[in-house]
């Protein structure tokens, strides 16, 4: 695969790949430290009680706080990433509280993906990617996906092409990432760190 060949990498490709390399290094260190095991384990413990606002003050509950600010009739909302080193990054979140996007009811999950894709297409026409990190690397209680420009240099032949959002897998043990291709979306699963396929 030309995109991952050794040598001949220009500086822009190097800069795009290095964050992904370091993120994988973090995952390896976490695995060696016992974070991963026979089944995926979240690195945060959510103790939020959404009826008690004071329980949402913990850092890992920040997105729960944002969800609670939304009108009750809003199903999906968007936030610009607050990290100044990620100027292109947006988050898409369900208003309801779920442990994982993959645990949302199928109809709600499909509506979530449709909203995410519409926003991605509005922001970055035909250049977007959407990524959800796996449970071992999620640092927020509230489920969310990342939207930004897809880094084409990281594309692989793995994954499947689906034509409908209903066919995007409902993963709970790993992350997923996808981007547009003719006739649908190229979906990749099986990784924990996925947001690094997107421009920061």
N, C-alpha and C positions, 0 to 999 in steps of 0.2 A: 504494500500500500504506500503510494508515494507520499501521502501526507505525514507518515511517521517514519520515513526513511532516515538513516543516519547520515550526517554530513549534509552540506549544501543548504542548511537552514539559514534563512536571512534573519536579520535582527528583529523584525516585526514578529516573525513566527516564534523566535526565542522568547520574546517578551510575553506573547500570548500563552506559551506553554509552561513557563516557569511557575505561575501560581498553581496550575494543575499539578505539577510535580510536587510542590511543597504540600499541597492538600493531601495528596496520596501518602506523603511521608508522615503526616499527622495521623492518618488512618492506620498506617503500619505500627506507629508507636502506640496508638491506643489499643490495637489488637494485642501487642506484646505485653501491654500493661494489664491485660485481662478485661478490657472493655467489651470485647466481643467474645462470644461463646457459642454454645450450640444453637442458641436463638438470638436474634438481634435484641440489643438492649439500648434504650434511650439513655443519653448522657445527662438528661435533665429529669428531675422528678417534679411533676406538676402538682402543686397543692392549692391551685386556684379554686375558690368558691365564688362563682360568678354573682351570687346574691350578696356577697360581702366585699365591697370594693377594696377594703384594706388588704385583702389577700392577694390583690393583683399588683402590688407594688414591687414584688421581686422582679429582677431583671428578666428572668425567663418567662414572665407573664406579660411582658410589654405588648405583645401582639394581641393577647386576650383583652387588655385594656382598650386597645384600638378597636377591636371588634365590638366591645360593649358601647362604644361611642356612636356606632352606626345605628340608623333607624331600624326598627324591628322588621320592616318590610324589604330591607336590602338583603339580597342573597349573597352577592359577591361584591367586594370592594378592593380598591387598589391604594397602595402607598408607595411613594418614592422612597427608595432605600436611603436611610438616614446616614449611612456611612459615606463620608466625603471622598473616600477612595474608590467609590463605586458610582460614578456620575451617570452611567447608562442604565443602572439597575432599578427595576421596579419589582414590587411584591404584589401578588394576587392572593386574596384570602377569602374564605367563606365567612359569612357573618356568624353562622352557627359554630359551636365548639365541637370539634371532633378530635380524636387522638391522632388520626392520620387521614390524609386525603383518600387513601385507598379504602377507608372504612365508611366513607360517605355513601348514602343510598345511590344506586346507579343513576337514577334520573337527576339527582342533585349534582353528582360528580360530572355528568355529561354537560349540564348547564354551566358548571364551574369552568370546564375546559373551553366551552364555547365563548364564555366571557373573557377568559384569559387570552384566547387566540385573537379575538376581536381587538382587545387592547394592544396586544403585541403587534398586530398588523397595522394598527393606527400609529403606533410609535415607530416601528421599524419595518416598513413594507417589504415583505418577502425576504427579509434578512434576519428575522427573529428566531429565538430559541426559547424554550421554556424548560425549567429544571426544578426537580424536587429532590432535596438531599435525603439520604436514607436515615433511619432512626438512630444509628450510632453517632451521627454528626449533627443532629438537629438540636439547636440550643434554645429553642423557643417552644413553649407549650402548644401554641396555636398553629394549626397546619397552614402552610403557605407554599407557594411556588414562586420561582424567580423568573423574571422576564428581562431579556436584553438581546443584544445582537449576537447571533450564533457565530462562534469562531470556527470557520470551515476547516481549518487545519487539523482539528481534532476529530473530524468525521471518521467513522469506521464502517466496515461492512456488516458489523454486528447489528442486531436489532431487527425490527420488522416494519414494513410499511403498512399503515392502515388508512382506510379511506374515510372512516367515521370516528368522531370523538368517542362514541360508545365503545369502540374497540381498543381504546387506549387502556392498557392493563391496570387493574386495581392493585398495585403493589403495596405491601405493608412491611416487608422484610428488607427492602432495598429502595434506593431512589430510582428516578427515571428522568430522562430528558428526551425532548423531541423537537423537531423543526420541520418546516414545510418542504415537501418535495412534490413533483408533479403527481397529481392524483390523490394527494393526501398528506400524511405525516410520517416521518421516519422516527420510530420510537425505540429507545435504548433502555434496557433495564439491567439490574444485577449489580450496580455499583452503589456505594454509599455516598461518595462525594461526586456531585454532578454539576453544581453551579459553576464549576470552573470551565465548563464548555461555553460559557457566556462571557462576553466582554464586561469588564468591571464598570 
